[in-house]
Amino acid sequence: MGRLGGPVTSRRSSPQQFRAVSLVEATETLRDQYEGRVQRLYDALETIEVVDETVDSPSRRCGPWPGGTP
C-alpha cells in the first residue's frame, strides 16, 4: 500500500484505489510533513551568513536615489 500527501492512502492497482483515513492518521501525516518542512527551513537558515550591521558602506547608507528628488 502506498501513501499520498493527504488524508487518503492509495493502493497500487489498476485502476488506482483510494481509501479515507482516520482523522488521527491524517493529523499525524500532516504534522510530520509540517515538522519536516520546518526543520529543513531551520537548517537552511543556519547556513545564511550574518552581515556585520555596524559596517558603514555605501550600500548601507540611506539617501536619495541618483536622479531622484531630494
Jmol script that loads the backbone (N, CA, C; Angstrom):
load data "model"
ATOM      1  N   MET A   1       0.844  -1.175   0.000  1.00  0.00           N
ATOM      2  CA  MET A   1       0.000   0.000   0.000  1.00  0.00           C
ATOM      3  C   MET A   1       0.889   1.238   0.000  1.00  0.00           C
ATOM      4  N   GLY A   2       0.583   2.195  -0.843  1.00  0.00           N
ATOM      5  CA  GLY A   2       1.339   3.440  -0.921  1.00  0.00           C
ATOM      6  C   GLY A   2       0.692   4.526  -0.087  1.00  0.00           C
ATOM      7  N   ARG A   3       1.370   5.677  -0.013  1.00  0.00           N
ATOM      8  CA  ARG A   3       0.824   6.821   0.735  1.00  0.00           C
ATOM      9  C   ARG A   3       0.807   8.037  -0.153  1.00  0.00           C
ATOM     10  N   LEU A   4      -0.180   8.863   0.048  1.00  0.00           N
ATOM     11  CA  LEU A   4      -0.247  10.150  -0.620  1.00  0.00           C
ATOM     12  C   LEU A   4       0.020  11.224   0.412  1.00  0.00           C
ATOM     13  N   GLY A   5       0.123  12.474  -0.017  1.00  0.00           N
ATOM     14  CA  GLY A   5       0.414  13.569   0.890  1.00  0.00           C
ATOM     15  C   GLY A   5      -0.801  14.155   1.569  1.00  0.00           C
ATOM     16  N   GLY A   6      -1.868  13.444   1.722  1.00  0.00           N
ATOM     17  CA  GLY A   6      -3.069  14.000   2.337  1.00  0.00           C
ATOM     18  C   GLY A   6      -3.824  12.955   3.117  1.00  0.00           C
ATOM     19  N   PRO A   7      -5.111  13.198   3.357  1.00  0.00           N
ATOM     20  CA  PRO A   7      -5.885  12.306   4.212  1.00  0.00           C
ATOM     21  C   PRO A   7      -6.456  11.088   3.497  1.00  0.00           C
ATOM     22  N   VAL A   8      -5.755  10.543   2.536  1.00  0.00           N
ATOM     23  CA  VAL A   8      -6.144   9.299   1.882  1.00  0.00           C
ATOM     24  C   VAL A   8      -4.900   8.466   1.648  1.00  0.00           C
ATOM     25  N   THR A   9      -5.075   7.184   1.506  1.00  0.00           N
ATOM     26  CA  THR A   9      -3.982   6.306   1.091  1.00  0.00           C
ATOM     27  C   THR A   9      -4.370   5.712  -0.246  1.00  0.00           C
ATOM     28  N   SER A  10      -3.395   5.204  -0.960  1.00  0.00           N
ATOM     29  CA  SER A  10      -3.684   4.598  -2.262  1.00  0.00           C
ATOM     30  C   SER A  10      -3.076   3.213  -2.310  1.00  0.00           C
ATOM     31  N   ARG A  11      -3.690   2.359  -3.107  1.00  0.00           N
ATOM     32  CA  ARG A  11      -3.158   1.028  -3.358  1.00  0.00           C
ATOM     33  C   ARG A  11      -2.646   0.990  -4.780  1.00  0.00           C
ATOM     34  N   ARG A  12      -1.577   0.253  -4.967  1.00  0.00           N
ATOM     35  CA  ARG A  12      -1.040   0.096  -6.320  1.00  0.00           C
ATOM     36  C   ARG A  12      -1.911  -0.938  -7.045  1.00  0.00           C
ATOM     37  N   SER A  13      -2.814  -0.443  -7.805  1.00  0.00           N
ATOM     38  CA  SER A  13      -3.696  -1.306  -8.570  1.00  0.00           C
ATOM     39  C   SER A  13      -4.143  -0.552  -9.804  1.00  0.00           C
ATOM     40  N   SER A  14      -4.786  -1.276 -10.669  1.00  0.00           N
ATOM     41  CA  SER A  14      -5.283  -0.629 -11.874  1.00  0.00           C
ATOM     42  C   SER A  14      -6.756  -0.971 -12.004  1.00  0.00           C
ATOM     43  N   PRO A  15      -7.654  -0.037 -11.898  1.00  0.00           N
ATOM     44  CA  PRO A  15      -7.418   1.385 -11.651  1.00  0.00           C
ATOM     45  C   PRO A  15      -7.005   1.612 -10.201  1.00  0.00           C
ATOM     46  N   GLN A  16      -6.339   2.726  -9.957  1.00  0.00           N
ATOM     47  CA  GLN A  16      -5.841   3.046  -8.620  1.00  0.00           C
ATOM     48  C   GLN A  16      -7.011   3.216  -7.657  1.00  0.00           C
ATOM     49  N   GLN A  17      -6.874   2.650  -6.455  1.00  0.00           N
ATOM     50  CA  GLN A  17      -7.934   2.723  -5.452  1.00  0.00           C
ATOM     51  C   GLN A  17      -7.488   3.618  -4.305  1.00  0.00           C
ATOM     52  N   PHE A  18      -8.423   4.379  -3.765  1.00  0.00           N
ATOM     53  CA  PHE A  18      -8.151   5.265  -2.641  1.00  0.00           C
ATOM     54  C   PHE A  18      -9.069   4.907  -1.493  1.00  0.00           C
ATOM     55  N   ARG A  19      -8.625   5.178  -0.272  1.00  0.00           N
ATOM     56  CA  ARG A  19      -9.489   4.997   0.885  1.00  0.00           C
ATOM     57  C   ARG A  19      -9.264   6.152   1.837  1.00  0.00           C
ATOM     58  N   ALA A  20     -10.314   6.544   2.526  1.00  0.00           N
ATOM     59  CA  ALA A  20     -10.204   7.607   3.525  1.00  0.00           C
ATOM     60  C   ALA A  20      -9.445   7.065   4.730  1.00  0.00           C
ATOM     61  N   VAL A  21      -8.718   7.947   5.412  1.00  0.00           N
ATOM     62  CA  VAL A  21      -8.008   7.549   6.625  1.00  0.00           C
ATOM     63  C   VAL A  21      -8.639   8.276   7.811  1.00  0.00           C
ATOM     64  N   SER A  22      -8.325   7.812   8.997  1.00  0.00           N
ATOM     65  CA  SER A  22      -8.903   8.421  10.193  1.00  0.00           C
ATOM     66  C   SER A  22      -8.367   9.833  10.388  1.00  0.00           C
ATOM     67  N   LEU A  23      -9.098  10.602  11.151  1.00  0.00           N
ATOM     68  CA  LEU A  23      -8.667  11.957  11.469  1.00  0.00           C
ATOM     69  C   LEU A  23      -7.318  11.941  12.182  1.00  0.00           C
ATOM     70  N   VAL A  24      -7.112  10.974  13.059  1.00  0.00           N
ATOM     71  CA  VAL A  24      -5.840  10.869  13.796  1.00  0.00           C
ATOM     72  C   VAL A  24      -4.692  10.609  12.818  1.00  0.00           C
ATOM     73  N   GLU A  25      -4.889   9.671  11.891  1.00  0.00           N
ATOM     74  CA  GLU A  25      -3.832   9.355  10.923  1.00  0.00           C
ATOM     75  C   GLU A  25      -3.551  10.542  10.000  1.00  0.00           C
ATOM     76  N   ALA A  26      -4.607  11.227   9.556  1.00  0.00           N
ATOM     77  CA  ALA A  26      -4.421  12.401   8.697  1.00  0.00           C
ATOM     78  C   ALA A  26      -3.683  13.496   9.443  1.00  0.00           C
ATOM     79  N   THR A  27      -4.047  13.716  10.712  1.00  0.00           N
ATOM     80  CA  THR A  27      -3.385  14.744  11.520  1.00  0.00           C
ATOM     81  C   THR A  27      -1.911  14.415  11.724  1.00  0.00           C
ATOM     82  N   GLU A  28      -1.615  13.158  12.014  1.00  0.00           N
ATOM     83  CA  GLU A  28      -0.217  12.742  12.202  1.00  0.00           C
ATOM     84  C   GLU A  28       0.589  12.926  10.916  1.00  0.00           C
ATOM     85  N   THR A  29      -0.011  12.567   9.788  1.00  0.00           N
ATOM     86  CA  THR A  29       0.672  12.719   8.497  1.00  0.00           C
ATOM     87  C   THR A  29       0.986  14.183   8.223  1.00  0.00           C
ATOM     88  N   LEU A  30      -0.019  15.046   8.399  1.00  0.00           N
ATOM     89  CA  LEU A  30       0.192  16.473   8.147  1.00  0.00           C
ATOM     90  C   LEU A  30       1.182  17.072   9.135  1.00  0.00           C
ATOM     91  N   ARG A  31       1.144  16.654  10.400  1.00  0.00           N
ATOM     92  CA  ARG A  31       2.090  17.155  11.406  1.00  0.00           C
ATOM     93  C   ARG A  31       3.512  16.744  11.051  1.00  0.00           C
ATOM     94  N   ASP A  32       3.700  15.486  10.632  1.00  0.00           N
ATOM     95  CA  ASP A  32       5.034  15.017  10.238  1.00  0.00           C
ATOM     96  C   ASP A  32       5.571  15.813   9.054  1.00  0.00           C
ATOM     97  N   GLN A  33       4.704  16.075   8.062  1.00  0.00           N
ATOM     98  CA  GLN A  33       5.135  16.855   6.903  1.00  0.00           C
ATOM     99  C   GLN A  33       5.501  18.274   7.324  1.00  0.00           C
ATOM    100  N   TYR A  34       4.690  18.880   8.183  1.00  0.00           N
ATOM    101  CA  TYR A  34       4.938  20.243   8.660  1.00  0.00           C
ATOM    102  C   TYR A  34       6.264  20.309   9.418  1.00  0.00           C
ATOM    103  N   GLU A  35       6.466  19.384  10.342  1.00  0.00           N
ATOM    104  CA  GLU A  35       7.689  19.392  11.136  1.00  0.00           C
ATOM    105  C   GLU A  35       8.918  19.175  10.261  1.00  0.00           C
ATOM    106  N   GLY A  36       8.806  18.347   9.240  1.00  0.00           N
ATOM    107  CA  GLY A  36       9.917  18.137   8.319  1.00  0.00           C
ATOM    108  C   GLY A  36      10.254  19.404   7.548  1.00  0.00           C
ATOM    109  N   ARG A  37       9.230  20.118   7.108  1.00  0.00           N
ATOM    110  CA  ARG A  37       9.459  21.371   6.375  1.00  0.00           C
ATOM    111  C   ARG A  37      10.058  22.436   7.280  1.00  0.00           C
ATOM    112  N   VAL A  38       9.590  22.523   8.518  1.00  0.00           N
ATOM    113  CA  VAL A  38      10.141  23.499   9.465  1.00  0.00           C
ATOM    114  C   VAL A  38      11.611  23.181   9.733  1.00  0.00           C
ATOM    115  N   GLN A  39      11.937  21.905   9.878  1.00  0.00           N
ATOM    116  CA  GLN A  39      13.332  21.522  10.121  1.00  0.00           C
ATOM    117  C   GLN A  39      14.214  21.872   8.932  1.00  0.00           C
ATOM    118  N   ARG A  40      13.728  21.624   7.709  1.00  0.00           N
ATOM    119  CA  ARG A  40      14.519  21.974   6.517  1.00  0.00           C
ATOM    120  C   ARG A  40      14.714  23.484   6.433  1.00  0.00           C
ATOM    121  N   LEU A  41      13.689  24.257   6.780  1.00  0.00           N
ATOM    122  CA  LEU A  41      13.812  25.716   6.790  1.00  0.00           C
ATOM    123  C   LEU A  41      14.839  26.157   7.824  1.00  0.00           C
ATOM    124  N   TYR A  42      14.768  25.604   9.019  1.00  0.00           N
ATOM    125  CA  TYR A  42      15.717  25.934  10.081  1.00  0.00           C
ATOM    126  C   TYR A  42      17.150  25.613   9.635  1.00  0.00           C
ATOM    127  N   ASP A  43      17.336  24.435   9.040  1.00  0.00           N
ATOM    128  CA  ASP A  43      18.672  24.040   8.564  1.00  0.00           C
ATOM    129  C   ASP A  43      19.176  25.017   7.503  1.00  0.00           C
ATOM    130  N   ALA A  44      18.291  25.436   6.583  1.00  0.00           N
ATOM    131  CA  ALA A  44      18.694  26.380   5.539  1.00  0.00           C
ATOM    132  C   ALA A  44      19.056  27.730   6.136  1.00  0.00           C
ATOM    133  N   LEU A  45      18.272  28.191   7.103  1.00  0.00           N
ATOM    134  CA  LEU A  45      18.550  29.491   7.712  1.00  0.00           C
ATOM    135  C   LEU A  45      19.861  29.484   8.493  1.00  0.00           C
ATOM    136  N   GLU A  46      20.247  28.335   9.021  1.00  0.00           N
ATOM    137  CA  GLU A  46      21.526  28.249   9.737  1.00  0.00           C
ATOM    138  C   GLU A  46      22.716  28.470   8.820  1.00  0.00           C
ATOM    139  N   THR A  47      22.552  28.241   7.524  1.00  0.00           N
ATOM    140  CA  THR A  47      23.677  28.368   6.592  1.00  0.00           C
ATOM    141  C   THR A  47      23.849  29.799   6.091  1.00  0.00           C
ATOM    142  N   ILE A  48      22.914  30.682   6.421  1.00  0.00           N
ATOM    143  CA  ILE A  48      22.991  32.065   5.965  1.00  0.00           C
ATOM    144  C   ILE A  48      24.055  32.815   6.752  1.00  0.00           C
ATOM    145  N   GLU A  49      24.894  33.545   6.044  1.00  0.00           N
ATOM    146  CA  GLU A  49      25.951  34.323   6.682  1.00  0.00           C
ATOM    147  C   GLU A  49      25.371  35.609   7.264  1.00  0.00           C
ATOM    148  N   VAL A  50      25.707  35.885   8.502  1.00  0.00           N
ATOM    149  CA  VAL A  50      25.248  37.103   9.161  1.00  0.00           C
ATOM    150  C   VAL A  50      26.165  38.246   8.745  1.00  0.00           C
ATOM    151  N   VAL A  51      25.579  39.368   8.355  1.00  0.00           N
ATOM    152  CA  VAL A  51      26.335  40.538   7.927  1.00  0.00           C
ATOM    153  C   VAL A  51      26.514  41.454   9.128  1.00  0.00           C
ATOM    154  N   ASP A  52      27.724  42.006   9.281  1.00  0.00           N
ATOM    155  CA  ASP A  52      28.008  42.930  10.371  1.00  0.00           C
ATOM    156  C   ASP A  52      27.235  44.222  10.139  1.00  0.00           C
ATOM    157  N   GLU A  53      26.276  44.497  10.983  1.00  0.00           N
ATOM    158  CA  GLU A  53      25.404  45.668  10.828  1.00  0.00           C
ATOM    159  C   GLU A  53      26.126  46.990  11.110  1.00  0.00           C
ATOM    160  N   THR A  54      27.300  46.946  11.737  1.00  0.00           N
ATOM    161  CA  THR A  54      27.998  48.177  12.097  1.00  0.00           C
ATOM    162  C   THR A  54      28.888  48.703  10.985  1.00  0.00           C
ATOM    163  N   VAL A  55      29.069  47.943   9.918  1.00  0.00           N
ATOM    164  CA  VAL A  55      29.928  48.362   8.814  1.00  0.00           C
ATOM    165  C   VAL A  55      29.246  49.507   8.075  1.00  0.00           C
ATOM    166  N   ASP A  56      29.992  50.597   7.865  1.00  0.00           N
ATOM    167  CA  ASP A  56      29.454  51.754   7.148  1.00  0.00           C
ATOM    168  C   ASP A  56      29.946  51.686   5.709  1.00  0.00           C
ATOM    169  N   SER A  57      29.129  51.124   4.852  1.00  0.00           N
ATOM    170  CA  SER A  57      29.494  51.029   3.447  1.00  0.00           C
ATOM    171  C   SER A  57      28.472  51.792   2.622  1.00  0.00           C
ATOM    172  N   PRO A  58      28.828  52.167   1.400  1.00  0.00           N
ATOM    173  CA  PRO A  58      27.890  52.915   0.556  1.00  0.00           C
ATOM    174  C   PRO A  58      26.550  52.201   0.380  1.00  0.00           C
ATOM    175  N   SER A  59      26.556  50.897   0.357  1.00  0.00           N
ATOM    176  CA  SER A  59      25.299  50.174   0.165  1.00  0.00           C
ATOM    177  C   SER A  59      24.433  50.188   1.425  1.00  0.00           C
ATOM    178  N   ARG A  60      24.989  50.554   2.563  1.00  0.00           N
ATOM    179  CA  ARG A  60      24.246  50.578   3.820  1.00  0.00           C
ATOM    180  C   ARG A  60      23.716  51.977   4.158  1.00  0.00           C
ATOM    181  N   ARG A  61      24.167  52.997   3.439  1.00  0.00           N
ATOM    182  CA  ARG A  61      23.752  54.362   3.746  1.00  0.00           C
ATOM    183  C   ARG A  61      22.383  54.653   3.157  1.00  0.00           C
ATOM    184  N   CYS A  62      21.621  55.478   3.842  1.00  0.00           N
ATOM    185  CA  CYS A  62      20.314  55.908   3.337  1.00  0.00           C
ATOM    186  C   CYS A  62      20.446  57.260   2.682  1.00  0.00           C
ATOM    187  N   GLY A  63      19.720  57.481   1.652  1.00  0.00           N
ATOM    188  CA  GLY A  63      19.746  58.769   0.966  1.00  0.00           C
ATOM    189  C   GLY A  63      18.927  58.678  -0.294  1.00  0.00           C
ATOM    190  N   PRO A  64      18.817  59.796  -0.990  1.00  0.00           N
ATOM    191  CA  PRO A  64      18.030  59.802  -2.229  1.00  0.00           C
ATOM    192  C   PRO A  64      18.718  58.969  -3.315  1.00  0.00           C
ATOM    193  N   TRP A  65      17.895  58.410  -4.176  1.00  0.00           N
ATOM    194  CA  TRP A  65      18.424  57.668  -5.309  1.00  0.00           C
ATOM    195  C   TRP A  65      18.979  58.650  -6.335  1.00  0.00           C
ATOM    196  N   PRO A  66      20.031  58.276  -7.052  1.00  0.00           N
ATOM    197  CA  PRO A  66      20.557  59.150  -8.094  1.00  0.00           C
ATOM    198  C   PRO A  66      19.460  59.496  -9.106  1.00  0.00           C
ATOM    199  N   GLY A  67      19.324  60.765  -9.430  1.00  0.00           N
ATOM    200  CA  GLY A  67      18.310  61.194 -10.386  1.00  0.00           C
ATOM    201  C   GLY A  67      16.955  61.432  -9.755  1.00  0.00           C
ATOM    202  N   GLY A  68      16.829  61.112  -8.463  1.00  0.00           N
ATOM    203  CA  GLY A  68      15.555  61.317  -7.775  1.00  0.00           C
ATOM    204  C   GLY A  68      15.485  62.707  -7.163  1.00  0.00           C
ATOM    205  N   THR A  69      14.356  63.029  -6.606  1.00  0.00           N
ATOM    206  CA  THR A  69      14.225  64.326  -5.950  1.00  0.00           C
ATOM    207  C   THR A  69      14.684  64.220  -4.495  1.00  0.00           C
ATOM    208  N   PRO A  70      15.404  65.216  -4.000  1.00  0.00           N
ATOM    209  CA  PRO A  70      15.914  65.144  -2.612  1.00  0.00           C
ATOM    210  C   PRO A  70      14.812  65.285  -1.595  1.00  0.00           C
TER     211      PRO A  70
END
end "model"
wireframe off; spacefill off
backbone 0.3
color backbone group
